Amino acid sequence: MLGYPKFFYWFLGAAAVLLFVFGFLFVYLQDISGLLLVYFKQRSDVTFLSSRNLLYEMAIMGLGLSILNLGLAFFCYFRERILSLFLGVTSFLLVILLFIQVFVIISVN
């Protein structure tokens, strides 16, 4: 360890996955010019179509939430270390779920 708190590495992993998500979006959304299928039900028709900007907005919201969790983790580090570690792990898992959601939306379209 380089002297950083343990939760910092979870946020570093989340930042790496977010960077991958933004790169993934940049590469795969260049060819799509129409609407994207965002939500559908198995027994009925398509229920929600959107432009590709929605995927960028979801990634930006994930980035904002990770930055907010990082600030809260630094604030709570000297009081409750387990809470800061919990915030780091949940932020990482949130970004992984965001990546899965973006991948599924792009693969369906």
C-alpha positions in Angstrom: 0.0 0.0 0.0 1.1 3.5 -0.7 -0.4 5.1 2.3 -3.8 5.6 0.9 -6.9 4.5 2.8 -8.3 1.1 1.8 -11.5 2.6 0.4 -9.5 4.7 -2.1 -8.7 1.6 -4.1 -12.3 0.8 -4.6 -12.9 4.2 -5.9 -9.9 3.9 -8.2 -11.4 0.7 -9.6 -14.8 2.4 -10.0 -13.0 5.2 -11.9 -11.3 2.7 -14.2 -14.6 1.0 -15.0 -16.3 4.4 -15.6 -13.5 5.3 -18.0 -14.1 2.0 -19.8 -17.9 2.8 -19.9 -17.2 6.2 -21.5 -14.9 4.6 -24.0 -17.3 1.9 -24.8 -20.1 4.4 -25.3 -17.9 6.6 -27.5 -16.9 3.7 -29.8 -20.2 1.9 -30.1 -22.6 4.9 -30.3 -21.0 6.5 -33.3 -22.8 4.3 -35.7 -26.2 4.7 -34.2 -28.2 7.7 -35.4 -31.8 6.7 -34.6 -33.6 6.0 -31.4 -32.4 3.4 -28.9 -34.6 0.7 -27.3 -34.2 1.4 -23.6 -37.0 -0.5 -22.0 -39.3 -3.3 -23.1 -41.4 -6.0 -21.7 -41.3 -9.6 -22.9 -45.0 -9.9 -23.5 -45.7 -6.5 -24.9 -44.2 -4.0 -27.3 -41.4 -1.5 -26.8 -42.4 0.9 -24.0 -39.5 3.4 -24.0 -37.3 4.7 -26.8 -34.7 7.4 -26.3 -31.8 9.1 -28.0 -28.2 8.1 -27.4 -27.7 11.0 -25.1 -29.6 9.1 -22.4 -26.7 6.6 -22.1 -24.2 9.5 -21.8 -26.4 11.0 -19.1 -26.5 7.7 -17.2 -22.7 7.5 -17.3 -22.4 11.1 -16.1 -24.8 10.4 -13.2 -22.7 7.4 -12.2 -19.6 9.6 -12.2 -21.4 12.2 -10.1 -22.6 9.6 -7.6 -19.1 8.1 -7.3 -17.6 11.6 -6.7 -20.3 12.2 -4.1 -19.5 8.9 -2.4 -15.8 9.6 -2.5 -16.4 12.9 -0.7 -18.6 11.3 1.9 -16.0 8.5 2.4 -13.2 11.0 3.0 -15.4 12.8 5.5 -16.3 9.6 7.4 -12.9 8.1 7.3 -11.6 9.4 10.6 -14.9 8.7 12.4 -16.2 5.4 10.9 -13.7 3.6 8.7 -16.1 0.8 8.0 -18.6 3.3 6.6 -16.0 4.7 4.2 -15.1 1.2 3.0 -18.8 0.4 2.6 -19.2 3.6 0.4 -16.2 2.6 -1.7 -17.5 -1.0 -2.3 -21.0 0.2 -3.1 -19.7 2.8 -5.5 -17.7 0.2 -7.3 -20.7 -2.2 -7.5 -22.9 0.7 -8.7 -20.5 1.4 -11.6 -20.4 -2.3 -12.5 -24.2 -2.4 -12.7 -24.1 0.8 -14.8 -21.7 -1.0 -17.2 -24.0 -4.0 -17.4 -27.0 -1.8 -18.1 -25.1 0.2 -20.9 -23.8 -3.0 -22.4 -27.3 -4.6 -22.5 -28.9 -1.5 -24.1 -26.2 -1.3 -26.8 -26.3 -5.1 -27.5 -30.1 -5.1 -27.9 -29.9 -2.3 -30.4 
